[in-house]
Amino acid sequence: MIARIKEKPFLLLLLFACVFLVCGFIPTDKTIDIQLHDFYWVFGENHIFIAGCFIFYFLFGLHLLFKKILYSKRLIWIHVLTTIAFTLLIVFITKTISFFTPIVPKRYYTFNEIDSFKQYAFFNDLISVFTIIIFFTQFIFLINIIAGILKKSYPSK
């Protein structure tokens, strides 16, 4: 199995998609609250894992579709490992926050009560930065495809 992963690093995406799928079907009533500026979103933890599963399956499918065109295995490794590592960091941070926060009933907050969440602002900022890094990491995959197409169009002498 390890030899196949060394040969095709995008198989790690399939592995983590399966892990996220299993985590998505574990029953839980936990939610993830995201506060950005004047928006306050509440997502079910199960939905986040299932969405991550579909994103990993989608990336795996793209790698399968373009595997003959891709330019460099090194770029594939960078893309796959960066995507997985920062996704796991986001999951770890959200799990850590939800573990240490007291269990209180969910309700709507007034403008003055939102100030009590300032202690978690650093973690929200960190999750936002990690999400931006994951977004821009996907351009590595696009660069890999474009370089592969250009190499096949203009073969070296």
C-alpha positions as CSV (number, residue, x, y, z in Angstrom):
1,M,0.0,0.0,0.0
2,I,2.8,2.4,0.9
3,A,4.5,1.7,-2.5
4,R,1.2,2.6,-4.3
5,I,0.9,5.8,-2.3
6,K,4.6,6.7,-3.2
7,E,3.7,6.1,-6.9
8,K,0.3,7.8,-6.7
9,P,0.2,10.3,-3.9
10,F,-3.3,11.4,-4.6
11,L,-4.5,8.1,-3.1
12,L,-4.1,9.9,0.2
13,L,-7.0,12.0,-0.8
14,L,-9.1,8.9,-1.1
15,L,-8.0,7.7,2.3
16,F,-8.9,10.9,4.0
17,A,-12.2,11.1,2.1
18,C,-13.1,7.7,3.6
19,V,-12.0,8.8,7.1
20,F,-14.1,12.0,6.8
21,L,-17.1,10.0,5.6
22,V,-16.9,7.7,8.6
23,C,-16.5,10.7,10.9
24,G,-19.5,12.3,9.2
25,F,-21.8,9.4,10.1
26,I,-20.8,9.3,13.8
27,P,-23.9,10.7,15.5
28,T,-23.2,13.9,17.4
29,D,-25.1,17.0,18.3
30,K,-22.1,19.4,18.3
31,T,-22.0,22.4,16.1
32,I,-19.3,24.6,14.8
33,D,-19.9,28.3,15.2
34,I,-18.0,30.7,12.9
35,Q,-18.1,34.4,13.5
36,L,-16.6,36.6,10.7
37,H,-17.2,40.4,11.0
38,D,-21.0,40.7,11.3
39,F,-21.9,37.2,10.1
40,Y,-22.5,34.4,12.5
41,W,-22.8,30.9,11.0
42,V,-23.6,27.7,12.8
43,F,-22.9,24.4,11.1
44,G,-23.5,20.8,12.3
45,E,-20.2,19.0,12.8
46,N,-21.5,16.0,10.8
47,H,-22.2,18.2,7.8
48,I,-18.7,19.7,7.9
49,F,-17.2,16.2,7.8
50,I,-19.4,15.0,4.9
51,A,-18.7,18.2,3.0
52,G,-14.9,17.6,3.5
53,C,-15.4,14.1,2.3
54,F,-17.0,15.2,-0.9
55,I,-14.3,17.8,-1.4
56,F,-11.6,15.1,-1.0
57,Y,-13.4,12.8,-3.4
58,F,-13.7,15.6,-5.9
59,L,-10.0,16.3,-5.7
60,F,-9.2,12.6,-6.0
61,G,-11.4,12.4,-9.1
62,L,-9.6,15.4,-10.6
63,H,-6.3,13.7,-10.0
64,L,-7.6,10.6,-11.7
65,L,-8.9,12.5,-14.6
66,F,-5.7,14.5,-15.2
67,K,-3.1,12.0,-14.1
68,K,-1.6,11.5,-17.6
69,I,-1.4,15.3,-18.1
70,L,0.2,16.3,-14.7
71,Y,3.7,17.7,-15.0
72,S,5.4,16.8,-11.7
73,K,5.0,14.3,-8.9
74,R,6.6,16.7,-6.6
75,L,3.8,19.3,-7.2
76,I,1.3,16.5,-6.6
77,W,2.9,15.8,-3.3
78,I,2.9,19.4,-2.3
79,H,-0.7,19.8,-3.3
80,V,-2.0,16.7,-1.5
81,L,0.1,17.1,1.7
82,T,-0.7,20.8,2.1
83,T,-4.4,20.3,1.5
84,I,-4.6,17.4,4.0
85,A,-2.3,19.0,6.6
86,F,-4.2,22.3,6.8
87,T,-7.6,20.5,6.7
88,L,-6.5,18.4,9.7
89,L,-5.2,21.5,11.5
90,I,-8.6,23.1,11.0
91,V,-10.4,20.0,12.3
92,F,-8.0,19.9,15.3
93,I,-8.5,23.5,16.2
94,T,-12.3,23.3,16.0
95,K,-12.3,20.1,18.0
96,T,-10.0,21.7,20.6
97,I,-12.2,24.8,20.8
98,S,-15.4,22.7,21.2
99,F,-13.8,20.6,23.8
100,F,-12.8,23.5,26.1
101,T,-15.9,25.6,25.7
102,P,-18.6,25.2,28.2
103,I,-21.8,23.6,27.1
104,V,-24.5,26.3,27.0
105,P,-27.8,26.4,25.2
106,K,-27.7,27.7,21.7
107,R,-29.5,31.0,21.2
108,Y,-29.3,34.2,19.3
109,Y,-26.9,36.8,20.7
110,T,-27.3,40.5,21.0
111,F,-24.5,42.8,19.8
112,N,-23.2,43.2,23.3
113,E,-23.0,39.5,24.0
114,I,-20.8,38.8,21.0
115,D,-17.9,40.5,22.9
116,S,-17.7,37.5,25.1
117,F,-16.4,35.5,22.1
118,K,-13.3,37.7,21.7
119,Q,-11.3,35.0,23.5
120,Y,-11.8,32.8,20.4
121,A,-11.1,35.5,17.9
122,F,-7.5,34.2,17.5
123,F,-8.7,30.7,16.6
124,N,-11.3,32.1,14.1
125,D,-8.5,34.2,12.5
126,L,-6.2,31.1,12.4
127,I,-8.9,29.0,10.8
128,S,-9.5,31.7,8.3
129,V,-5.8,31.8,7.4
130,F,-5.7,28.0,7.0
131,T,-8.7,28.1,4.8
132,I,-7.1,30.7,2.6
133,I,-3.9,28.6,2.4
134,I,-6.0,25.6,1.4
135,F,-7.7,27.7,-1.3
136,F,-4.5,28.9,-2.8
137,T,-2.9,25.5,-2.6
138,Q,-5.4,24.4,-5.2
139,F,-3.7,26.7,-7.6
140,I,-0.6,24.3,-7.4
141,F,-2.8,21.6,-8.9
142,L,-3.9,24.0,-11.7
143,I,-0.3,25.0,-12.3
144,N,0.7,21.3,-12.5
145,I,-2.0,20.7,-15.2
146,I,-1.0,23.8,-17.2
147,A,2.7,22.9,-17.1
148,G,1.8,19.3,-18.2
149,I,-0.2,20.6,-21.1
150,L,2.5,23.0,-22.1
151,K,5.2,20.3,-21.9
152,K,3.1,18.0,-24.1
153,S,2.4,20.8,-26.6
154,Y,6.0,22.0,-26.8
155,P,8.2,18.9,-26.2
156,S,11.8,19.6,-25.4
157,K,14.4,18.7,-28.0
